Amino acid sequence: MQPFKSKFLIIILSTLVALEGFSLVGLQSKYDELNRRSSVFETLYTELNVSYNYLNTSYQTLAIEYTDLRSAYENLTQTHMSLRFQYEQTAGSYEDLQDTYSELRREHQIEETLRIGNSLESYYDLVRDEEGFMGKWYGDQRDIDFCAKLALHDLGRNCWPSLENKYYEDVGNYSYVMAKNKINDVIGLIEVHAYDSPAEKIEKILQFLSDHLHYELEVNNVYLAPTETLGFKSGDCDDFTTLGAALFEAAGIDAAVGFFKNEKDKYHCMVLVHLKDLEGYDFWKFDDLTGKGLEEGRWIIIEPQYTIENQGDDWIHQWQLLYTTAIE
């Protein structure tokens, strides 16, 4: 620092000597003043240099901390992305589990609703024995009348008073009340509403039967009541028909059970509903069945083993109506 100072003063002095009017005393005074200022500047320089070194050290420290923080931030970003991915996967799995739980809960609800107890089942055995339908059929109006009577019972009609009194004494409730409650529960389970159109009600009921019941042959003919078919979750054509007619009636649609025959002398049962149309769906119908004892007007054939979009199938057209009984 000293050589720099000396050179600086020599330059200043040389400059001053060259100027006119300056004396040695004045130059000495100027020299002393400049020397004083130089000392001040030197002190300031030293202080600034110390500050610079301190700030530089602080900067280096901060730079290292910044590098560490940036590295930590990048690691946290990767961890966040990984956790978010895991969360999205877990959320998706949770939604799947929720859907599965809802499905299982509904299946459980259906199982509980459709289940039939031993008391009610034994009642129907007594009814079949009483009516002479224990393992037999007659192939005439009597069969279809009995099916209609079973449907009426499960809709809350006291069709067999003498048996009903005995049942009440043993069980403490009326069988037709128990059966009607079950039918109402099933209508609620199917989510049939009063504001639904007739076609919408039929669509929902047929879809439910298709989803939860299946066809099974009987070793020995037995006409099942609607609650029995629901409890077994299976039946043959007459069982599907009796159940379908009862559910349609419970939903507010006039229905009848029908006994049919084709050219091959095979017999079949299907439902008839008192409607003008199925609101855009194809169907087979009778324009007048007053000769068969039904009310005036169109009666549409409903195959209860088919969903609504298949009611116009040509297979249905082969069957000729022999006997029918309204559920009333």
C-alpha positions in Angstrom: 0.0 0.0 0.0 2.9 2.4 0.8 4.5 2.4 -2.8 1.1 3.3 -4.2 0.7 6.1 -1.7 4.2 7.6 -2.5 3.7 7.5 -6.2 0.3 9.1 -5.8 1.8 12.0 -3.7 4.7 12.6 -6.2 2.2 12.9 -9.0 0.1 15.4 -7.0 3.2 17.4 -6.0 4.6 17.5 -9.5 1.3 18.8 -10.7 1.2 21.5 -8.0 4.8 22.7 -8.7 3.9 23.2 -12.3 1.1 25.6 -11.4 1.8 29.3 -10.8 1.3 31.0 -7.5 2.1 28.0 -5.4 4.8 28.3 -2.7 6.7 25.6 -0.9 4.7 26.3 2.2 1.5 26.0 0.3 2.8 22.8 -1.3 3.7 21.4 2.1 0.3 22.3 3.4 -1.4 20.6 0.4 0.9 17.6 0.8 -0.1 17.2 4.5 -3.8 17.5 3.6 -3.4 15.0 0.9 -1.5 12.7 3.2 -4.3 13.0 5.8 -6.9 12.2 3.2 -4.9 9.4 1.9 -4.8 7.9 5.4 -8.5 8.2 5.6 -9.0 6.6 2.3 -6.6 3.8 3.3 -8.6 3.2 6.5 -11.8 3.2 4.5 -10.3 0.8 2.0 -9.1 -1.5 4.7 -12.6 -1.5 6.3 -14.2 -2.0 2.9 -11.8 -4.8 2.2 -12.7 -6.5 5.5 -16.3 -6.1 4.8 -15.8 -7.5 1.3 -14.0 -10.5 2.7 -16.8 -11.0 5.2 -19.5 -10.6 2.6 -17.7 -12.9 0.3 -17.3 -15.5 3.0 -21.0 -15.1 3.8 -21.8 -15.4 0.1 -19.9 -18.6 -0.2 -21.6 -20.0 2.9 -25.0 -19.0 1.5 -24.1 -20.4 -1.9 -23.4 -23.8 -0.2 -26.6 -23.6 1.8 -28.5 -22.7 -1.3 -27.0 -25.7 -3.1 -28.0 -27.9 -0.2 -31.5 -26.4 0.0 -32.0 -26.8 -3.7 -30.9 -30.4 -3.5 -33.3 -31.0 -0.6 -36.1 -29.2 -2.6 -35.5 -31.5 -5.6 -35.5 -34.5 -3.3 -38.7 -33.3 -1.7 -40.2 -32.7 -5.1 -39.4 -36.2 -6.2 -40.8 -37.5 -2.9 -44.0 -35.4 -3.4 -44.4 -36.7 -6.9 -43.9 -40.3 -5.7 -46.4 -39.8 -2.8 -48.9 -38.1 -5.1 -48.7 -41.1 -7.5 -49.1 -43.5 -4.5 -52.0 -41.4 -3.3 -53.7 -41.4 -6.7 -53.2 -45.2 -6.9 -54.6 -45.6 -3.3 -57.5 -43.3 -4.1 -58.3 -45.4 -7.2 -58.1 -48.5 -5.1 -60.3 -46.9 -2.4 -62.9 -46.0 -5.0 -62.8 -49.6 -6.4 -63.2 -50.9 -2.9 -66.1 -48.5 -2.3 -67.7 -49.8 -5.5 -67.0 -53.4 -4.5 -68.4 -52.7 -1.0 -71.5 -51.1 -2.4 -72.0 -54.1 -4.7 -71.5 -56.6 -1.9 -73.8 -54.6 0.4 -76.5 -54.6 -2.2 -76.0 -58.4 -2.9 -76.3 -58.9 0.9 -79.4 -56.8 1.0 -80.9 -58.8 -1.9 -80.0 -62.1 -0.2 -81.6 -60.9 3.0 -84.7 -59.6 1.3 -85.3 -62.7 -0.9 -84.7 -65.2 1.8 -87.8 -67.2 2.8 -88.2 -68.8 6.2 -89.1 -72.3 7.0 -92.5 -71.4 8.5 -93.7 -69.6 5.3 -92.3 -72.3 3.1 -94.1 -75.0 5.0 -97.3 -73.0 4.7 -97.1 -73.2 0.9 -96.6 -77.0 1.1 -99.9 -77.2 3.1 -101.6 -75.0 0.5 -100.5 -77.2 -2.4 -101.7 -80.3 -0.5 -105.0 -78.6 0.3 -105.6 -77.6 -3.3 -104.5 -80.9 -4.8 -101.3 -79.6 -6.4 -98.7 -81.5 -4.5 -96.5 -82.6 -7.4 -99.1 -82.6 -10.2 -100.8 -80.5 -12.8 -104.0 -80.8 -14.7 -103.3 -79.0 -17.9 -106.4 -76.8 -17.8 -107.9 -73.7 -16.2 -107.3 -75.1 -12.7 -103.6 -74.8 -13.0 -103.6 -71.2 -14.0 -106.3 -70.3 -11.4 -104.0 -71.8 -8.7 -101.1 -69.7 -9.9 -103.2 -66.6 -9.8 -104.3 -67.5 -6.3 -100.7 -67.9 -5.1 -99.9 -64.4 -6.6 -103.0 -62.9 -4.8 -101.9 -64.4 -1.5 -98.5 -62.9 -1.8 -100.1 -59.5 -2.6 -101.9 -59.7 0.8 -105.1 -61.6 0.0 -106.3 -64.1 2.6 -107.0 -66.9 0.1 -107.0 -69.9 2.5 -108.7 -68.7 5.8 -108.7 -72.1 7.5 -105.0 -72.6 6.9 -104.3 -69.0 7.8 -105.9 -69.3 11.3 -103.7 -72.3 12.0 -100.6 -70.5 10.7 -101.4 -67.5 13.0 -101.7 -69.8 16.0 -98.3 -71.4 15.3 -96.3 -68.4 14.1 -98.1 -65.3 15.5 -98.4 -63.6 12.2 -100.5 -64.0 9.0 -98.7 -65.6 6.1 -100.2 -63.3 3.5 -99.0 -60.3 5.5 -95.5 -61.7 5.7 -95.6 -62.4 2.0 -97.0 -59.0 1.1 -94.2 -57.3 3.1 -91.6 -59.3 1.2 -93.1 -58.4 -2.2 -93.2 -54.7 -1.1 -89.5 -54.9 0.0 -88.6 -56.4 -3.4 -90.4 -53.6 -5.2 -88.4 -51.1 -3.1 -85.2 -53.1 -3.8 -85.9 -52.9 -7.6 -86.4 -49.1 -7.1 -89.8 -49.0 -8.8 -91.4 -45.6 -8.2 -94.9 -44.3 -8.5 -93.8 -41.7 -11.0 -92.2 -44.3 -13.3 -94.2 -45.1 -16.5 -95.6 -48.6 -16.9 -92.9 -49.5 -19.4 -90.2 -48.2 -17.0 -91.7 -50.3 -14.2 -91.8 -53.4 -16.4 -88.2 -52.8 -17.6 -86.9 -52.6 -14.0 -88.8 -55.7 -12.8 -87.7 -57.8 -15.8 -84.1 -56.7 -15.4 -84.1 -57.6 -11.8 -85.5 -61.1 -12.6 -82.8 -61.5 -15.3 -80.0 -60.4 -12.9 -81.0 -62.4 -9.8 -83.1 -65.4 -10.9 -82.4 -68.3 -13.3 -84.4 -71.0 -14.9 -84.4 -74.5 -13.4 -86.4 -77.6 -14.3 -88.5 -79.4 -11.7 -88.2 -83.1 -11.2 -91.8 -83.1 -10.1 -94.1 -80.3 -11.0 -94.6 -77.7 -8.2 -96.4 -74.4 -8.5 -94.3 -72.0 -6.4 -95.6 -68.8 -4.8 -93.8 -65.6 -5.7 -91.9 -65.4 -2.4 -90.7 -69.0 -2.9 -89.3 -68.3 -6.3 -87.6 -65.3 -4.9 -86.2 -67.3 -2.0 -84.9 -70.1 -4.3 -83.7 -67.5 -6.9 -84.9 -69.9 -9.5 -87.9 -71.6 -11.0 -89.5 -72.8 -14.2 -91.9 -70.9 -16.6 -95.0 -71.0 -14.3 -92.9 -69.9 -11.3 -91.5 -66.9 -13.3 -94.9 -66.1 -14.5 -96.6 -66.1 -11.1 -93.8 -64.0 -9.7 -93.8 -61.6 -12.6 -97.5 -61.1 -12.5 -97.4 -60.4 -8.7 -94.6 -57.9 -9.1 -96.4 -56.1 -11.9 -99.6 -55.8 -9.8 -97.6 -54.6 -6.8 -96.1 -51.9 -9.1 -99.6 -50.8 -10.2 -99.9 -52.6 -13.5 -102.9 -54.8 -14.2 -101.6 -58.3 -14.9 -102.8 -61.8 -15.7 -101.2 -65.3 -15.8 -101.5 -67.1 -19.1 -101.2 -70.8 -20.0 -100.0 -71.4 -23.6 -99.5 -74.2 -26.1 -97.6 -74.4 -29.4 -98.0 -76.6 -32.5 -95.6 -79.2 -31.0 -98.0 -79.7 -28.1 -95.6 -78.1 -25.6 -96.9 -76.0 -22.8 -95.6 -72.7 -21.5 -96.6 -69.9 -19.1 -96.3 -66.2 -19.6 -97.7 -63.0 -18.2 -100.2 -60.6 -19.8 -100.4 -56.9 -18.9 -103.3 -54.6 -19.7 -101.4 -51.9 -21.6 -101.6 -50.2 -25.0 -97.8 -50.4 -25.7 -94.3 -50.7 -24.2 -93.3 -47.1 -25.1 -91.1 -47.9 -28.1 -90.3 -51.6 -27.4 -91.6 -54.3 -29.7 -94.1 -56.8 -28.3 -96.8 -59.4 -29.1 -100.4 -58.7 -28.0 -104.0 -59.6 -28.0 -106.5 -56.8 -28.9 -109.4 -58.6 -27.2 -109.4 -61.3 -24.5 -112.9 -60.7 -23.2 -113.7 -64.3 -24.4 -111.0 -65.5 -22.0 -112.5 -63.6 -19.1 -110.2 -60.6 -19.1 -111.2 -56.9 -19.3 -111.7 -55.2 -22.6 -108.7 -53.7 -24.3 -105.2 -54.7 -25.4 -103.3 -57.3 -23.4 -99.5 -57.5 -24.1 -97.6 -60.8 -23.7 -94.7 -60.5 -21.3 -92.1 -63.3 -21.2 -90.8 -62.9 -17.7 -87.6 -64.6 -18.5 -86.7 -62.0 -21.1 -85.7 -58.4 -20.6 -88.0 -55.7 -22.1 -86.0 -55.2 -25.3 -86.6 -58.9 -26.2 -90.4 -58.9 -25.8 -90.8 -58.7 -29.5 -88.8 -61.9 -30.2 -90.4 -64.2 -32.8 -90.1 -67.1 -30.3 -93.0 -65.7 -28.3 -95.3 -65.6 -31.3 -95.5 -69.4 -31.6 -97.5 -69.8 -28.4 -101.3 -69.9 -28.5 -103.2 -68.8 -25.4 -105.3 -71.6 -23.8 -106.2 -70.3 -20.4 -105.7 -67.1 -18.5 -106.7 -65.6 -15.1 -106.4 -62.0 -14.0 -104.7 -61.1 -10.7 -107.7 -59.4 -9.1 
